[in-house]
Amino acid sequence: MLSVGTALSYGQSPQTTSNPFSPTETFAATTLTIAQAESIAVANQPRLLAAQLRTRAAVQRVREARSGLFPTVAFNATGVAVADTGTSTAAGALTTSSISDRFAYGGNLVQLVTDFGRTSALVGAQRSLADAQKDLTTLTAARIRLNVRSAYFQVMGAEAVLHAAQEAQGNRQLIVRQITALAGGQLRSTLDVSFASVLESEAELAVVRAESSVQQQRTRLSSAMGQLQPVTATLVEEQLPSQLPPDPSSYLAQADAQRADLNAAIAQQHAASRFADSERRLNYPTLNALGAAGQIPFHDRTLQGNYAAAGFNLSIPVLNGGLFAARRTEAELESTARTRDAEEVKLEVNEQVQNDWSQAMEAYRSLDVSARLVAQSKESLRLAQARYQAGLGSIVELNEAQLSETSAEINAAGVTYTYLTRRAELDFAAGLLN
């Protein structure tokens, strides 16, 4: 029963600022608060650092798309030596120019005058994608905080179970000594001593398991914090949060406004819509202004010493085998699919918030029940001990009372930290850990 109680206590889903890319140092302080653990995790977790780099990369893609609105200037230098001057190109292209000996340099300028909003729509799409990536980075940070809080409370729960197991072991060792002394005076049978010794061994085994669980949970906490070595600092107790509201409506409203993955899905839908708009504008003309100027310091008599020209180019799509129509249809279908994706995420967020609220409420109500169960089991144990000492009860009755009291203590140790873990999960579901 002791091992079962320990397993129930761990039934939750878990998870020194140093060089972020070499998280090899442990937290050197003697105590560690949950706020410090979160700060270390945010500074060290490679997953968050990668997400931040992807956000910066998404911002650069906005600049890439916006570059089409600005002029393009290129410098050229050309040198040509021919065998017979005055000849024209004979193969490879249709041209009316001649091939001449020359060396020339100059610049070309191309400026988009209008493409009827296609480039602007592409810029809008990239901005929405950058916003979505920023929201995903926020979601990553929130998940890291949730993992830290879950692991932090799991460590404290494991240590509380260890403390309860050690107390049970001490009590059973005392009872074994007492019964052994009574058996030496022929006041108790050797069967009583045997029963008491079995319970003492079970308590010792429970302590061994609890100690192993504490080490495992501390290793998980260090991983959640982005460290390679287990956390050895003493964890500081957290106060219980305020009482839950009677229904999850307030958390649902907060999730609709703050949940990062929902905001990212909405931003991705906006990006798909703007991209579909840009694809619809492929059939519109594109007008560019052109300019060129330069010098020809070495040339033959057929060329001038310098040149300059300005003009425009109007490109009007006519036929391309249905390419633009297919691209437009593809983008519109993707935009509609993104709308459905956002609706699906909203449904999932709504379900998660309600489930997490129900589980948190269950854990909150269990606090009082577990406290009463501990008090009742202690009273039952006291009465069983009194009956046994008076010779009115059997060793079996006493053993059952001891098992019930130990199980109640272990369950009570886990309930508090189960509630704290459930509240952290509810805060994440509502977007409060952003």
Secondary structure, 3 states (H helix, E strand, C coil): CHHHHHHHHCCCCCCCCCCCCCCCCCCCCCEECHHHHHHHHHHHCHHHHHHHHHHHHHHHHHHHHHHHHCCEEEEEEEEECCCCCCCECCCCCCCCCECCCEEEEEEEEEEEEECCCHHHHHHHHHHHHHHHHHHHHHHHHHHHHHHHHHHHHHHHHHHHHHHHHHHHHHHHHHHHHHHHHHHHCCCCCHHHHHHHHHHHHHHHHHHHHHHHHHHHHHHHHHHHCCCCCCCCCEECCCCCCCCCCCCCHHHHHHHHHHCHHHHHHHHHHHHHHHHHHHHHHHHCCEEEEEEEEEEEEEECCCCCCEEEEEEEEEECCCCCCCHHHHHHHHHHHHHHHHHHHHHHHHHHHHHHHHHHHHHHHHHHHHHHHHHHHHHHHHHHHHHHHHHHHCCCCCHHHHHHHHHHHHHHHHHHHHHHHHHHHHHHHHHHHCCCCC
